[in-house]
Structure formats: structure tokens, C-alpha cells
């Protein structure tokens, strides 16, 4: 169980490093990884927002 979590942590840290490196003008592959990391972050953020709206928006007055 610990190894998959460490793998996910390594991917997240690596993605963040690529985002910073891409902002400083890194190679093309770094900019691609940074774009994928940003896209995944946006996707997760929008999913959390819609989930929160679904939980709090259900006030029918049972």
C-alpha cells in the first residue's frame, strides 16, 4: 500500500518541478509535462467544486 502512495507522491512532486522549470523556459518535454500537470489540477479542482455543489445544493426540505 505504501509503494503506490509513494509513486503518486513522486509524480505530483515531479509535475510541480516541471511546472516551475517550464516557467523558466525549460525544454519542450518539460512544458508538455507541465501542461498535463496543470490540466490534471484543473480537472480535480472542477470535480471537487461540482461535488461540493451537489452536496450542499440538496436542500429540498425533506
PyMOL Python script that loads the backbone (N, CA, C, O; Angstrom):
from pymol import cmd

cmd.read_pdbstr("""\
ATOM      1  N   UNK A   1       0.822  -1.201   0.000  1.00  0.00           N
ATOM      2  CA  UNK A   1       0.000   0.000   0.000  1.00  0.00           C
ATOM      3  C   UNK A   1       0.864   1.262   0.000  1.00  0.00           C
ATOM      4  O   UNK A   1       0.485   2.282  -0.576  1.00  0.00           O
ATOM      5  N   UNK A   2       2.007   1.186   0.638  1.00  0.00           N
ATOM      6  CA  UNK A   2       2.862   2.373   0.740  1.00  0.00           C
ATOM      7  C   UNK A   2       3.522   2.706  -0.602  1.00  0.00           C
ATOM      8  O   UNK A   2       3.747   3.877  -0.907  1.00  0.00           O
ATOM      9  N   UNK A   3       3.829   1.687  -1.397  1.00  0.00           N
ATOM     10  CA  UNK A   3       4.528   1.946  -2.655  1.00  0.00           C
ATOM     11  C   UNK A   3       3.667   2.686  -3.681  1.00  0.00           C
ATOM     12  O   UNK A   3       4.177   3.593  -4.340  1.00  0.00           O
ATOM     13  N   UNK A   4       2.396   2.345  -3.846  1.00  0.00           N
ATOM     14  CA  UNK A   4       1.573   3.156  -4.758  1.00  0.00           C
ATOM     15  C   UNK A   4       1.438   4.604  -4.290  1.00  0.00           C
ATOM     16  O   UNK A   4       1.440   5.524  -5.108  1.00  0.00           O
ATOM     17  N   UNK A   5       1.321   4.806  -2.993  1.00  0.00           N
ATOM     18  CA  UNK A   5       1.231   6.174  -2.477  1.00  0.00           C
ATOM     19  C   UNK A   5       2.522   6.950  -2.710  1.00  0.00           C
ATOM     20  O   UNK A   5       2.486   8.133  -3.049  1.00  0.00           O
ATOM     21  N   UNK A   6       3.657   6.288  -2.530  1.00  0.00           N
ATOM     22  CA  UNK A   6       4.935   6.935  -2.806  1.00  0.00           C
ATOM     23  C   UNK A   6       5.073   7.266  -4.301  1.00  0.00           C
ATOM     24  O   UNK A   6       5.634   8.299  -4.665  1.00  0.00           O
ATOM     25  N   UNK A   7       4.558   6.384  -5.150  1.00  0.00           N
ATOM     26  CA  UNK A   7       4.588   6.640  -6.591  1.00  0.00           C
ATOM     27  C   UNK A   7       3.748   7.854  -6.964  1.00  0.00           C
ATOM     28  O   UNK A   7       4.168   8.680  -7.774  1.00  0.00           O
ATOM     29  N   UNK A   8       2.565   7.962  -6.376  1.00  0.00           N
ATOM     30  CA  UNK A   8       1.703   9.117  -6.638  1.00  0.00           C
ATOM     31  C   UNK A   8       2.357  10.391  -6.130  1.00  0.00           C
ATOM     32  O   UNK A   8       2.310  11.424  -6.798  1.00  0.00           O
ATOM     33  N   UNK A   9       2.968  10.324  -4.953  1.00  0.00           N
ATOM     34  CA  UNK A   9       3.669  11.489  -4.405  1.00  0.00           C
ATOM     35  C   UNK A   9       4.825  11.905  -5.312  1.00  0.00           C
ATOM     36  O   UNK A   9       5.036  13.095  -5.547  1.00  0.00           O
ATOM     37  N   UNK A  10       5.568  10.932  -5.818  1.00  0.00           N
ATOM     38  CA  UNK A  10       6.689  11.241  -6.713  1.00  0.00           C
ATOM     39  C   UNK A  10       6.197  11.892  -8.011  1.00  0.00           C
ATOM     40  O   UNK A  10       6.825  12.821  -8.518  1.00  0.00           O
ATOM     41  N   UNK A  11       5.076  11.405  -8.544  1.00  0.00           N
ATOM     42  CA  UNK A  11       4.519  12.012  -9.755  1.00  0.00           C
ATOM     43  C   UNK A  11       4.061  13.447  -9.496  1.00  0.00           C
ATOM     44  O   UNK A  11       4.269  14.327 -10.330  1.00  0.00           O
ATOM     45  N   UNK A  12       3.444  13.678  -8.351  1.00  0.00           N
ATOM     46  CA  UNK A  12       2.966  15.023  -8.021  1.00  0.00           C
ATOM     47  C   UNK A  12       4.141  15.990  -7.853  1.00  0.00           C
ATOM     48  O   UNK A  12       4.112  17.108  -8.369  1.00  0.00           O
ATOM     49  N   UNK A  13       5.163  15.558  -7.135  1.00  0.00           N
ATOM     50  CA  UNK A  13       6.336  16.422  -6.936  1.00  0.00           C
ATOM     51  C   UNK A  13       7.051  16.664  -8.260  1.00  0.00           C
ATOM     52  O   UNK A  13       7.465  17.787  -8.548  1.00  0.00           O
ATOM     53  N   UNK A  14       7.195  15.620  -9.060  1.00  0.00           N
ATOM     54  CA  UNK A  14       7.819  15.775 -10.372  1.00  0.00           C
ATOM     55  C   UNK A  14       7.043  16.720 -11.273  1.00  0.00           C
ATOM     56  O   UNK A  14       7.631  17.517 -12.004  1.00  0.00           O
ATOM     57  N   UNK A  15       5.716  16.629 -11.218  1.00  0.00           N
ATOM     58  CA  UNK A  15       4.890  17.540 -12.004  1.00  0.00           C
ATOM     59  C   UNK A  15       5.063  18.981 -11.572  1.00  0.00           C
ATOM     60  O   UNK A  15       5.140  19.882 -12.407  1.00  0.00           O
ATOM     61  N   UNK A  16       5.123  19.200 -10.260  1.00  0.00           N
ATOM     62  CA  UNK A  16       5.326  20.564  -9.754  1.00  0.00           C
ATOM     63  C   UNK A  16       6.693  21.110 -10.165  1.00  0.00           C
ATOM     64  O   UNK A  16       6.818  22.284 -10.514  1.00  0.00           O
ATOM     65  N   UNK A  17       7.700  20.267 -10.125  1.00  0.00           N
ATOM     66  CA  UNK A  17       9.041  20.686 -10.559  1.00  0.00           C
ATOM     67  C   UNK A  17       9.013  21.068 -12.031  1.00  0.00           C
ATOM     68  O   UNK A  17       9.627  22.056 -12.433  1.00  0.00           O
ATOM     69  N   UNK A  18       8.305  20.288 -12.832  1.00  0.00           N
ATOM     70  CA  UNK A  18       8.218  20.598 -14.264  1.00  0.00           C
ATOM     71  C   UNK A  18       7.474  21.906 -14.508  1.00  0.00           C
ATOM     72  O   UNK A  18       7.829  22.652 -15.422  1.00  0.00           O
ATOM     73  N   UNK A  19       6.454  22.198 -13.713  1.00  0.00           N
ATOM     74  CA  UNK A  19       5.728  23.461 -13.872  1.00  0.00           C
ATOM     75  C   UNK A  19       6.670  24.632 -13.617  1.00  0.00           C
ATOM     76  O   UNK A  19       6.690  25.595 -14.383  1.00  0.00           O
ATOM     77  N   UNK A  20       7.441  24.552 -12.552  1.00  0.00           N
ATOM     78  CA  UNK A  20       8.380  25.635 -12.229  1.00  0.00           C
ATOM     79  C   UNK A  20       9.449  25.748 -13.304  1.00  0.00           C
ATOM     80  O   UNK A  20       9.785  26.852 -13.731  1.00  0.00           O
ATOM     81  N   UNK A  21       9.987  24.615 -13.746  1.00  0.00           N
ATOM     82  CA  UNK A  21      11.029  24.608 -14.765  1.00  0.00           C
ATOM     83  C   UNK A  21      10.498  25.156 -16.088  1.00  0.00           C
ATOM     84  O   UNK A  21      11.206  25.883 -16.784  1.00  0.00           O
ATOM     85  N   UNK A  22       9.261  24.813 -16.438  1.00  0.00           N
ATOM     86  CA  UNK A  22       8.676  25.305 -17.682  1.00  0.00           C
ATOM     87  C   UNK A  22       8.484  26.816 -17.637  1.00  0.00           C
ATOM     88  O   UNK A  22       8.649  27.491 -18.653  1.00  0.00           O
ATOM     89  N   UNK A  23       8.140  27.351 -16.474  1.00  0.00           N
ATOM     90  CA  UNK A  23       8.000  28.807 -16.344  1.00  0.00           C
ATOM     91  C   UNK A  23       9.326  29.518 -16.588  1.00  0.00           C
ATOM     92  O   UNK A  23       9.350  30.677 -17.000  1.00  0.00           O
ATOM     93  N   UNK A  24      10.406  28.832 -16.338  1.00  0.00           N
ATOM     94  CA  UNK A  24      11.738  29.407 -16.559  1.00  0.00           C
ATOM     95  C   UNK A  24      12.281  29.082 -17.947  1.00  0.00           C
ATOM     96  O   UNK A  24      13.429  29.402 -18.254  1.00  0.00           O
ATOM     97  N   UNK A  25      11.467  28.450 -18.782  1.00  0.00           N
ATOM     98  CA  UNK A  25      11.877  28.189 -20.164  1.00  0.00           C
ATOM     99  C   UNK A  25      12.593  26.876 -20.360  1.00  0.00           C
ATOM    100  O   UNK A  25      13.609  26.828 -21.054  1.00  0.00           O
ATOM    101  N   UNK A  26      12.098  25.820 -19.774  1.00  0.00           N
ATOM    102  CA  UNK A  26      12.719  24.505 -19.918  1.00  0.00           C
ATOM    103  C   UNK A  26      12.503  23.914 -21.296  1.00  0.00           C
ATOM    104  O   UNK A  26      11.888  24.540 -22.160  1.00  0.00           O
ATOM    105  N   UNK A  27      13.011  22.704 -21.502  1.00  0.00           N
ATOM    106  CA  UNK A  27      12.847  22.038 -22.798  1.00  0.00           C
ATOM    107  C   UNK A  27      11.383  21.706 -23.096  1.00  0.00           C
ATOM    108  O   UNK A  27      10.508  21.842 -22.240  1.00  0.00           O
ATOM    109  N   UNK A  28      11.148  21.277 -24.308  1.00  0.00           N
ATOM    110  CA  UNK A  28       9.774  21.039 -24.753  1.00  0.00           C
ATOM    111  C   UNK A  28       9.070  19.968 -23.918  1.00  0.00           C
ATOM    112  O   UNK A  28       7.896  20.132 -23.583  1.00  0.00           O
ATOM    113  N   UNK A  29       9.762  18.872 -23.573  1.00  0.00           N
ATOM    114  CA  UNK A  29       9.122  17.809 -22.820  1.00  0.00           C
ATOM    115  C   UNK A  29       8.693  18.285 -21.442  1.00  0.00           C
ATOM    116  O   UNK A  29       7.700  17.805 -20.894  1.00  0.00           O
ATOM    117  N   UNK A  30       9.444  19.232 -20.879  1.00  0.00           N
ATOM    118  CA  UNK A  30       9.079  19.786 -19.567  1.00  0.00           C
ATOM    119  C   UNK A  30       7.807  20.614 -19.696  1.00  0.00           C
ATOM    120  O   UNK A  30       6.940  20.567 -18.823  1.00  0.00           O
ATOM    121  N   UNK A  31       7.694  21.367 -20.776  1.00  0.00           N
ATOM    122  CA  UNK A  31       6.480  22.174 -20.981  1.00  0.00           C
ATOM    123  C   UNK A  31       5.259  21.280 -21.195  1.00  0.00           C
ATOM    124  O   UNK A  31       4.155  21.631 -20.778  1.00  0.00           O
ATOM    125  N   UNK A  32       5.450  20.124 -21.843  1.00  0.00           N
ATOM    126  CA  UNK A  32       4.350  19.183 -22.050  1.00  0.00           C
ATOM    127  C   UNK A  32       3.910  18.583 -20.718  1.00  0.00           C
ATOM    128  O   UNK A  32       2.715  18.511 -20.432  1.00  0.00           O
ATOM    129  N   UNK A  33       4.873  18.152 -19.904  1.00  0.00           N
ATOM    130  CA  UNK A  33       4.545  17.586 -18.590  1.00  0.00           C
ATOM    131  C   UNK A  33       3.887  18.645 -17.716  1.00  0.00           C
ATOM    132  O   UNK A  33       2.949  18.339 -16.980  1.00  0.00           O
ATOM    133  N   UNK A  34       4.360  19.876 -17.784  1.00  0.00           N
ATOM    134  CA  UNK A  34       3.764  20.954 -17.007  1.00  0.00           C
ATOM    135  C   UNK A  34       2.324  21.199 -17.435  1.00  0.00           C
ATOM    136  O   UNK A  34       1.455  21.412 -16.590  1.00  0.00           O
ATOM    137  N   UNK A  35       2.065  21.170 -18.727  1.00  0.00           N
ATOM    138  CA  UNK A  35       0.696  21.365 -19.215  1.00  0.00           C
ATOM    139  C   UNK A  35      -0.212  20.230 -18.753  1.00  0.00           C
ATOM    140  O   UNK A  35      -1.359  20.472 -18.376  1.00  0.00           O
ATOM    141  N   UNK A  36       0.284  19.004 -18.778  1.00  0.00           N
ATOM    142  CA  UNK A  36      -0.500  17.867 -18.289  1.00  0.00           C
ATOM    143  C   UNK A  36      -0.772  17.989 -16.785  1.00  0.00           C
ATOM    144  O   UNK A  36      -1.867  17.675 -16.319  1.00  0.00           O
ATOM    145  N   UNK A  37       0.225  18.445 -16.039  1.00  0.00           N
ATOM    146  CA  UNK A  37       0.059  18.613 -14.591  1.00  0.00           C
ATOM    147  C   UNK A  37      -0.974  19.681 -14.294  1.00  0.00           C
ATOM    148  O   UNK A  37      -1.836  19.501 -13.434  1.00  0.00           O
ATOM    149  N   UNK A  38      -0.884  20.788 -15.003  1.00  0.00           N
ATOM    150  CA  UNK A  38      -1.874  21.863 -14.799  1.00  0.00           C
ATOM    151  C   UNK A  38      -3.271  21.397 -15.184  1.00  0.00           C
ATOM    152  O   UNK A  38      -4.241  21.692 -14.486  1.00  0.00           O
ATOM    153  N   UNK A  39      -3.374  20.674 -16.284  1.00  0.00           N
ATOM    154  CA  UNK A  39      -4.671  20.154 -16.715  1.00  0.00           C
ATOM    155  C   UNK A  39      -5.273  19.202 -15.692  1.00  0.00           C
ATOM    156  O   UNK A  39      -6.471  19.260 -15.415  1.00  0.00           O
ATOM    157  N   UNK A  40      -4.445  18.323 -15.131  1.00  0.00           N
ATOM    158  CA  UNK A  40      -4.933  17.398 -14.104  1.00  0.00           C
ATOM    159  C   UNK A  40      -5.385  18.165 -12.864  1.00  0.00           C
ATOM    160  O   UNK A  40      -6.386  17.806 -12.244  1.00  0.00           O
ATOM    161  N   UNK A  41      -4.660  19.207 -12.503  1.00  0.00           N
ATOM    162  CA  UNK A  41      -5.054  20.026 -11.359  1.00  0.00           C
ATOM    163  C   UNK A  41      -6.374  20.733 -11.591  1.00  0.00           C
ATOM    164  O   UNK A  41      -7.215  20.796 -10.694  1.00  0.00           O
ATOM    165  N   UNK A  42      -6.561  21.265 -12.784  1.00  0.00           N
ATOM    166  CA  UNK A  42      -7.826  21.936 -13.117  1.00  0.00           C
ATOM    167  C   UNK A  42      -8.983  20.937 -13.096  1.00  0.00           C
ATOM    168  O   UNK A  42     -10.070  21.246 -12.610  1.00  0.00           O
ATOM    169  N   UNK A  43      -8.740  19.749 -13.624  1.00  0.00           N
ATOM    170  CA  UNK A  43      -9.783  18.724 -13.657  1.00  0.00           C
ATOM    171  C   UNK A  43     -10.192  18.315 -12.245  1.00  0.00           C
ATOM    172  O   UNK A  43     -11.382  18.196 -11.950  1.00  0.00           O
ATOM    173  N   UNK A  44      -9.215  18.101 -11.380  1.00  0.00           N
ATOM    174  CA  UNK A  44      -9.521  17.734  -9.996  1.00  0.00           C
ATOM    175  C   UNK A  44     -10.225  18.866  -9.266  1.00  0.00           C
ATOM    176  O   UNK A  44     -11.140  18.628  -8.477  1.00  0.00           O
ATOM    177  N   UNK A  45      -9.805  20.085  -9.524  1.00  0.00           N
ATOM    178  CA  UNK A  45     -10.430  21.231  -8.868  1.00  0.00           C
ATOM    179  C   UNK A  45     -11.884  21.384  -9.283  1.00  0.00           C
ATOM    180  O   UNK A  45     -12.746  21.627  -8.439  1.00  0.00           O
ATOM    181  N   UNK A  46     -12.163  21.246 -10.563  1.00  0.00           N
ATOM    182  CA  UNK A  46     -13.543  21.376 -11.017  1.00  0.00           C
ATOM    183  C   UNK A  46     -14.400  20.218 -10.516  1.00  0.00           C
ATOM    184  O   UNK A  46     -15.583  20.404 -10.232  1.00  0.00           O
ATOM    185  N   UNK A  47     -13.820  19.032 -10.405  1.00  0.00           N
ATOM    186  CA  UNK A  47     -14.566  17.891  -9.886  1.00  0.00           C
ATOM    187  C   UNK A  47     -14.931  18.106  -8.417  1.00  0.00           C
ATOM    188  O   UNK A  47     -16.034  17.765  -7.990  1.00  0.00           O
ATOM    189  N   UNK A  48     -13.999  18.673  -7.647  1.00  0.00           N
ATOM    190  CA  UNK A  48     -14.291  18.949  -6.239  1.00  0.00           C
ATOM    191  C   UNK A  48     -15.362  20.012  -6.098  1.00  0.00           C
ATOM    192  O   UNK A  48     -16.229  19.904  -5.230  1.00  0.00           O
ATOM    193  N   UNK A  49     -15.317  21.031  -6.932  1.00  0.00           N
ATOM    194  CA  UNK A  49     -16.317  22.093  -6.868  1.00  0.00           C
ATOM    195  C   UNK A  49     -17.705  21.556  -7.185  1.00  0.00           C
ATOM    196  O   UNK A  49     -18.672  21.889  -6.499  1.00  0.00           O
ATOM    197  N   UNK A  50     -17.811  20.730  -8.215  1.00  0.00           N
ATOM    198  CA  UNK A  50     -19.122  20.194  -8.579  1.00  0.00           C
ATOM    199  C   UNK A  50     -19.611  19.225  -7.507  1.00  0.00           C
ATOM    200  O   UNK A  50     -20.812  19.134  -7.255  1.00  0.00           O
ATOM    201  N   UNK A  51     -18.707  18.517  -6.888  1.00  0.00           N
ATOM    202  CA  UNK A  51     -19.102  17.599  -5.812  1.00  0.00           C
ATOM    203  C   UNK A  51     -19.619  18.388  -4.613  1.00  0.00           C
ATOM    204  O   UNK A  51     -20.618  18.006  -4.005  1.00  0.00           O
ATOM    205  N   UNK A  52     -18.949  19.482  -4.270  1.00  0.00           N
ATOM    206  CA  UNK A  52     -19.398  20.318  -3.154  1.00  0.00           C
ATOM    207  C   UNK A  52     -20.762  20.926  -3.445  1.00  0.00           C
ATOM    208  O   UNK A  52     -21.620  21.002  -2.566  1.00  0.00           O
ATOM    209  N   UNK A  53     -20.956  21.362  -4.695  1.00  0.00           N
ATOM    210  CA  UNK A  53     -22.258  21.926  -5.065  1.00  0.00           C
ATOM    211  C   UNK A  53     -23.353  20.883  -4.950  1.00  0.00           C
ATOM    212  O   UNK A  53     -24.468  21.197  -4.533  1.00  0.00           O
ATOM    213  N   UNK A  54     -23.052  19.654  -5.314  1.00  0.00           N
ATOM    214  CA  UNK A  54     -24.024  18.573  -5.228  1.00  0.00           C
ATOM    215  C   UNK A  54     -24.382  18.230  -3.798  1.00  0.00           C
ATOM    216  O   UNK A  54     -25.526  17.879  -3.510  1.00  0.00           O
ATOM    217  N   UNK A  55     -23.420  18.329  -2.902  1.00  0.00           N
ATOM    218  CA  UNK A  55     -23.686  18.014  -1.501  1.00  0.00           C
ATOM    219  C   UNK A  55     -24.473  19.122  -0.817  1.00  0.00           C
ATOM    220  O   UNK A  55     -25.377  18.839  -0.031  1.00  0.00           O
ATOM    221  N   UNK A  56     -24.148  20.364  -1.097  1.00  0.00           N
ATOM    222  CA  UNK A  56     -24.806  21.472  -0.405  1.00  0.00           C
ATOM    223  C   UNK A  56     -26.067  21.943  -1.118  1.00  0.00           C
ATOM    224  O   UNK A  56     -26.880  22.646  -0.517  1.00  0.00           O
ATOM    225  N   UNK A  57     -26.249  21.580  -2.365  1.00  0.00           N
ATOM    226  CA  UNK A  57     -27.391  22.043  -3.127  1.00  0.00           C
ATOM    227  C   UNK A  57     -28.641  21.195  -2.954  1.00  0.00           C
ATOM    228  O   UNK A  57     -29.657  21.466  -3.595  1.00  0.00           O
ATOM    229  N   UNK A  58     -28.594  20.190  -2.116  1.00  0.00           N
ATOM    230  CA  UNK A  58     -29.729  19.280  -1.937  1.00  0.00           C
ATOM    231  C   UNK A  58     -30.522  19.665  -0.702  1.00  0.00           C
ATOM    232  O   UNK A  58     -30.530  18.925   0.281  1.00  0.00           O
ATOM    233  N   UNK A  59     -31.199  20.828  -0.735  1.00  0.00           N
ATOM    234  CA  UNK A  59     -31.976  21.297   0.406  1.00  0.00           C
ATOM    235  C   UNK A  59     -33.432  21.417  -0.001  1.00  0.00           C
ATOM    236  O   UNK A  59     -33.954  22.520  -0.163  1.00  0.00           O
ATOM    237  N   UNK A  60     -34.086  20.269  -0.166  1.00  0.00           N
ATOM    238  CA  UNK A  60     -35.489  20.234  -0.585  1.00  0.00           C
ATOM    239  C   UNK A  60     -36.440  20.381   0.591  1.00  0.00           C
ATOM    240  O   UNK A  60     -37.638  20.580   0.391  1.00  0.00           O
ATOM    241  N   UNK A  61     -35.937  20.288   1.797  1.00  0.00           N
ATOM    242  CA  UNK A  61     -36.793  20.360   2.963  1.00  0.00           C
ATOM    243  C   UNK A  61     -37.567  19.071   3.165  1.00  0.00           C
ATOM    244  O   UNK A  61     -38.789  19.091   3.306  1.00  0.00           O
ATOM    245  N   UNK A  62     -36.852  17.943   3.180  1.00  0.00           N
ATOM    246  CA  UNK A  62     -37.456  16.611   3.279  1.00  0.00           C
ATOM    247  C   UNK A  62     -38.655  16.608   4.140  1.00  0.00           C
ATOM    248  O   UNK A  62     -39.279  15.563   4.326  1.00  0.00           O
TER     249      UNK A  62
END
""", "prot")
cmd.dss("prot")
cmd.show_as("cartoon", "prot")
cmd.util.cbc("prot")
cmd.orient("prot")
